[in-house]
Amino acid sequence: MKCDKQTMLLYAVTDRAWTGEKSLYRQVEEALKGGITCLQLREKHLNRDLFLQEAVEICKLCKSYNVPFIVNDDVEIAIKSGADGVHVGQDDMSVGRVRRLVGENMIIGVSAHSVDEALAAAAGGADYLGVGAMFGSATKTDANVTSKDTLKNILTEDEYNAITNTRVEYRCKYLTFLNRLFAEKK
């Protein structure tokens, strides 16, 4: 399973701050029933054994709905849990190193906050980019807001388009789709 336009239509990211009295598993199941098309498990404070156990359980749940399961930041947990992909930030492992560890079949997402970061991720083989944060967040207070102009610059960068156009079937399809969307709205 690789990344395509349908995968990115409704991409959910877990956050324990929003679970309330429900378990994370139950909340994910409700999101799957509600139509999410991709799920990223984000656990910043869970110990590794519990994180792996949770990842295995939620991965099975996602597979039962035929929805790709992505692990945030942790390549080893992604591999061990049988995840469909891994999402890494700028301070995590390089895209090239992640690809060498996970192989060609696993989806790799990369956070990007600038044109240069987007270009590096695309050149390194990212399947999709997470650009932002586009809005402030009470749960990720250290995130700097990325401007709409920066997003537009990423999507219209000639060098970026040269990279993605040669890899449209394999890499960064979602941003290629967004680029077309922006072009249609001009």
Secondary structure by P-SEA (a helix, b strand, c coil): cccccccccbbbbbbccccccccaaaaaaaaaaacccbbbbbbccccaaaaaaaaaaaaaaaaaacbbbbbcccaaaaaaacccbbbbccccccaaaaaaaccccbbbbbbbccaaaaaaaaaaccccccccccccccccccbbbbcaaaaaaaaacaaaaaaaaacccccaaaaaaaaaaaaaac
